[in-house]
Amino acid sequence: MTACRGMLRRPHFKLGTFATNCSGGMSVTKVPERWSANWADNLRLARMLDDAGIDFMLPIARWIGYGGETDFHGRVLETMTWAAGLLASTRNITVFATIHTTANHPVVIAKQIATIDEISGGRAGLNIVAGWNEPEYRALGLTLPDDHESRYGYAQEWFDIIQALWTRDAPFDWDGANFKLHGVYGLPHPVDSRPPIINAAGSVQGRDFAVRNADFLFTPAIDLARSVEEVKALKDKAADVGRSVDVLTFSHVVCRPTEQEAKDYVARFMGDQIDTGAVDNLMNLQFAHAHSFPHDLLALIRDRMAMGHGGFPLIGTPEQVADGLTALHEAGFGGTTLSFVNYAEEFPYFRDEVLPILEARGLRLPVEKD
Ligand SMILES: Cc1cc2nc3c(=O)[nH]c(=O)nc-3n(C[C@H](O)[C@H](O)[C@H](O)COP(=O)(O)O)c2cc1C
């Protein structure tokens, strides 16, 4: 059987969505049209993305929200079951489950991913999160280790077990620092090759883990001149361990017929519509060291945090949005996720106006017709 691996199959600049399973998506705004993350909208969106040839959907695994007036990310569809539902309802797109290592047993996850891979004919993916959000760990009654060595040491053993289950047929024992398993095996295996693996670490230890294990490494694009260096360094680091990784980023889109209309919409959902309590919580948790940043950069990050969870801004006409995506491509990124204030309402305009420009520029291949 030839696996239909939407994401791995097509050698072009990859596009996906991020966080559609979470209330608010990537925008920390109070406007009424903000993303509710209900199932009906996710399903409607997934079918549109699939038909348009979008490569993947990436969810965020979140157990408690960020508070504020909207409790940003307070209503979240669980990612494995969300992916199963979407994969059963689509044809070509890859759908990831995002999994916190500490909160999920590897034998269960290996089988769940293999199961949704079989449901979908080989379109499942796994985003591995080794943990960072301390209040969330407390909410689950878990202890987040202070040091990254412990977090990623645990993640490595966790993923080694998954790989063993995906490749070995006979029962085996496992005697590791964190897991003692007896006579375990995992059938079915994934449909074809290993499902695509994402990791989005920022630390040295996390990036070592990512280049050793992942196919796609996510990193924010805040300053593209720096991104050029960063992407090259990550690819070199992977080459040093005999691997090749693609570096992806995440972007937030406001695309309108004129630049002024796009700016007007940014003004509408930002400004006094920002959920400041939630942004503050997000900033405090994610950028604990941001106080050492120059003030202008801190302000830039705060705005971007509110607008698209720190994503690269793609704001303007279809041509301008395509230029931004081209700039990401030229910086060395292999692709990006997209977010919109309301994904299902705004994606059709992007599909109709931006995708043809990307195809004409050779960044993207035209959608395959079944
Ligand atoms: C694209 C992307 C997706 C991520 N998805 C999640 C997620 O769903 N849940 C989560 O708790 N953390 C998520 N993270 C956080 C990272 O997995 C990672 O823990 C964080 O960047 C800290 O890196 P470090 O562990 O190297 O310090 C994501 C980060 C990025 C950039």
The ligand as an ORCA input file, in Angstrom:
! r2SCAN-3c Opt
* xyz 0 1
  C       4.972     25.399     17.253
  C       5.006     25.095     18.734
  C       4.097     24.183     19.251
  C       4.079     23.925     20.619
  N       3.096     23.146     21.124
  C       2.969     23.048     22.475
  C       1.838     22.452     23.039
  O       0.916     22.068     22.353
  N       1.760     22.353     24.382
  C       2.738     22.809     25.197
  O       2.612     22.695     26.407
  N       3.834     23.395     24.684
  C       3.960     23.533     23.359
  N       5.048     24.170     22.829
  C       6.202     24.451     23.698
  C       7.425     23.632     23.321
  O       7.114     22.257     23.162
  C       8.579     23.727     24.335
  O       8.239     23.071     25.512
  C       8.875     25.148     24.664
  O       9.187     25.811     23.462
  C      10.031     25.265     25.650
  O      11.220     24.795     25.101
  P      12.319     24.165     26.051
  O      11.689     22.902     26.617
  O      13.497     23.807     25.181
  O      12.614     25.159     27.103
  C       5.053     24.499     21.473
  C       5.955     25.426     20.943
  C       5.918     25.753     19.601
  C       6.891     26.776     19.095
*
